[in-house]
């Protein structure tokens, strides 16, 4: 098959729920029209038996899957794996997840700052009953999140804790993150390679001092919205429509910085604006391979991304082939030079010779055979 007619194969290894949301017919058809076939990787079969792929995208967990990817990568060095399991694992811990923000070398914008909320990790239930261990660091309300963020249903069970009584209901290990009033609006920033897109979404409502005093000890995220009145719910909708987007250059710099430090191509991060300060933004969460189908024009964005990485892959392979060919030609030249030198030495040339080899006179039998 010629290069111009070659089709690329991208294997995807995703959980059923992720497959249903990401592998849309609109994405599959667009990729097909651009010469790319999406192929489901069967998790019940060894990955190495399902080769070859030009690229693999994945969001599966566990030691077995990681081992299969490592074996595949070692035996198929020219195939791309988006992204390395070791890099993804950093996002499985909600403490190390946000520590990466402190590693960013992003120029501070004029009158605009960014950071992360105060948070602590609790490993023992006794700590939750000790006011001196938490209240000097965090103010109520706080958000309680499981320490492990591995995409499981359990890792998504979060709650808003209003007082110390609410802490006693929690089961460590858990991360307590200070809740910041942010106008009920969250900014979700999608990163796909070099592409960065920020959209605004409805978030948890603000918690006033009055509500803090009369609220329950804690509420699951799924029930937090139920504590708002119909009038307040309408206000939240207005806030979403009127919310000003963060400065584009700030979001872009953070996105590029995170991609560089984390060595990831596919992720998103959540940002809120501190209502008290106004121009201070907080990164509160980072997710690998998020729900891209919710991103505007996700089919076009993902298709362009795949085409770009496959083009760079092909250019790299072509460059290596040219280098190998040049090295082979160089070796041939060396061999020819050696033969030439040997030929000259065997010519027995002396001064006055024209450099031709001596030819013996043919006998009559040899001559007659040639003429025949």
Secondary structure, DSSP 8 states (H G I E B T S, - for coil): --GGG--EEEEEEE-HHHHHHHS-HHHHHHHHHTTEEEEE--TTS-GGGG---SEEEEE--SHHHHHHHHHHHHH-TTSEEES-HHHHHGGGBHHHHHHHHHT-----BTTBEEE---EEEE-SHHHHT-HHHHTTT--SSEEEEESB-SSSTGGG--EEE-SHHHHTT--SSEEEEE----TTEEEEEEEETTEEEEEEEE------HHHHHHS-SEEEHHHHGGGS-HHHHHHHHHHHHH-----HHHHHHHHHHHHHHHT-SEEEEEEEE-TTTSSEEEEEEEEES--GGGSTTHHHHHHHHHHHHHHHHHHHHHHHHHHHHHHHHHHHHHHHHHHHHHHHHTT---TT--S--------HHHHHHHH-
